[in-house]
Amino acid sequence: MANPELADADIVELGWIAGAHGVKGWVKVVSQTSPLDNIVSYEPWLIGKDGVWTEYQLVSCRVQGKGLVAQLQGVSDRDLAQSLKGSSIAVPRERLPKAAKDEYYWLDLEGLEVKTTEGVSLGSVDHLFETGSNDVMMVRGDRDRLVPFIKEQVVKTVDLEQGLMVVDWDPDF
């Protein structure tokens, strides 16, 4: 059932639907959780586009190649599954486990102002992504910078309430 009362700020996206899989209503799922199949821990899913969210119960989900395929209650044919293509998969924020001390959800870091230990503003965190060795922040300011998210070495402090992250980073780099 659609739930227009949910504000986008109360929703955390965990992945999206990439299209239909087969003819019985299964969907291809791209998961942003780690590990990949951890997304099933958060069902029921909110599936939506343009701020309109509908709750779906998960009937089944399995790893398929580099992604997942899922069967949603009430989605029983390919046309309906294909109509969900491009929709986000999300959950209400309060369903996420509380982050441990000195651990952060990426979405909480996005938007933080980033300053060097000398007080030079580098911009704000636009997004983060994984590399093989560590997470990297895209910091957008006077120019785009890729700054590794390595606590203690690079990231000195994170203050979510003040909206500020202090990094040991050369502003010319």
Helices and strands as residue ranges (DSSP letters): G 8-10, E 11-21, E 26-31, G 36-42, E 45-49, E 52-56, E 58-64, E 67-72, H 78-83, E 88-92, G 93-95, H 106-109, E 113-116, E 121-130, E 135-140, E 144-149, E 155-159, E 164-167
